Amino acid sequence: MKVLPLFILLFSTFASAAAYTPPALPAGCYLQNSDYQNGELLLGGNKKGSMQRIFFLQNQSANTLWLNHPIADPGASAGWMTQLAPQKWSAIAVDQGDFALNCVEARPGSQQYIPCQDVLAVCEFQNAQWEQDKAPGTIWLAENVEYVALLDSLRRRGFVVTP
């Protein structure tokens, strides 16, 4: 009789491990105003000049990623590349439409482009607010941090995010 409960426990453990589901997005953070095209993430910002948006990105892969905004003519641009370690978060403010990011997976000895939809969780808080004079344009607000540190960093910069 003791064998049956042990079998049920082992079976449920293996079944739950086999049925992996990615972590849930934070409360109040929704999949909106973003899309994927040819493996790139497109963040829909200020298409009509009316609103700046803040997007939250989490690396859900087991490898470090480099997120890059492709620039046709880099000239004197400082660039948009940022590193994102596994399970870490970054936040970006976007004030333009269809701001593209591509994903490069970094493994020891190699780097390769990987479809962003396979490795990133992306969401936007509907009620993220900032002081009018703090609207920064398109800029990384926090990079490669734990979720709690991400929210603390945004608060220090004058942004309020409430679920």
N, C-alpha and C positions, 0 to 999 in steps of 0.2 A: 503494500500500500504506500510506502514511502517513496517508491520509484515514480509513481505517477506525478506527484507535485514537483519532483526534481525534473522530470521530463518536460513538464509544462513550463517551468522556469527557464530551462535551457532553450526550449523552442522559442519562447517569446523574446529572449535575449538575442538569439540569432536572427529572428524575423525582424526585430526592430533595427538591428545593425544593417541588414540587407536593404531595408526600405528607408534609405537616407533621405531626409528632406532638409533643404538649406535653412539656416536660421531665419527666423521671422524678422521683418523690418521693425524698427522702433515704432512704438505707438505714435500715431499721428503723422507718420512719414509714408507718403503714398507714391506709387509708381505713376507718375504723370509728367507731361511735358518733356519726355525723352523718348528716343527711338534708336534703333540700330539699323545701319545701312552698310553693307559690304564689310561687316565685322567691326565697324567704328560705332562708337556711342555718339549720338547727336543729342545735345542738350538744347531744348527750345527755350531760348531766353526772351528777350525783348523784341518781338517781331513787329510790334506796332508802336514802340517807344513809350509804352505805358508802365512797364513793371520790370524790376530786376528780380531774378530768382536765385535761390540758394539750393544747390544740389548736394546730396550726401552720397558718397561712393564708398563701398566696402569691398575689399579684395576677399573673395570667397574661395580662392584657389589655395593650393599648398605651396605655391612659389611666389617669390617677389615679382611684382609687376612694375613696369615703367609706363606711366600714362603720358601721352604726348599729343599736343595739338599740332597737327600738320600745318606748316606755313609754306605757301608757294614761293614767296620771295623773302627769305629770312632777313636780309639786309642787316640792320643794326639791332634786330630784335633780341631780347634776352632769352627768348625761348619759353616753352610751356611745359617742359618735361618735369615730372615729379615721380618719386618712388613710392610704392605702396606695398608694404609687407603683408603677409597672410593675416587675415582677420582684422587688419587695421582699417581706419577710416580717414577720409579726406573730405573737405568741403570746398566747393567752388561757387563763387558768385558769378552769374552770367547776365550780361545786359545786351546780348545780341542773339539773333536767331540762328538755329542750327550750328551751334558751336561744337565742332567735332573733336573727339579724342580717340586715339587708337591705343591698343594695349600690346605691350611687348613683354613676353614672359622671360625672366632671367633665371637661368639654371647654371650651375657650375659649368663653365666652358662653352656655353652657348646662349644665344638669344634668338627669339623668334616671335613674329607677329602672331597673335592669337585673337580669335573673335571675342570682343569685349563682353558680349552677352553670355559667354561661357564662364566668365570669371568675376564679373562685377555685379554687385547689388547696387541699384541706383534708386534713390527716392528723393522726394521734396516735401518739406513741411508746408502745409497750406498757410499756416499762420506764423511763419518766420518774419520777424520785423526788425528794423533798424532805424536809427535816427536818420532823418532826411539828409543831413550833411555827412553821414557816414557811408552812403551808398558808394562803393568803391569802383564801380565798373566791372570788368571781367578780371577776376583775380582769385588765386588760391587763398582761402581764408584760414584753413588749417590743413596740415598735411601729415599723413602717416602716423596717426595717433590712435589710442584706444577711444572708444565712444565717449566715455565720461570726459576725457581730456579734450575731445573735440568740442563738446558743449561748453566747457570752461573757457576754451580759447575763443569761441565765438562771443561769449558774454564779456570777456575782457576787451573785445574789439567793438562793443556797443551793439551787438546783435542779440535778439531775444528769440529763443526757440522754445515753444511750449507745445506739448502733445495735445 
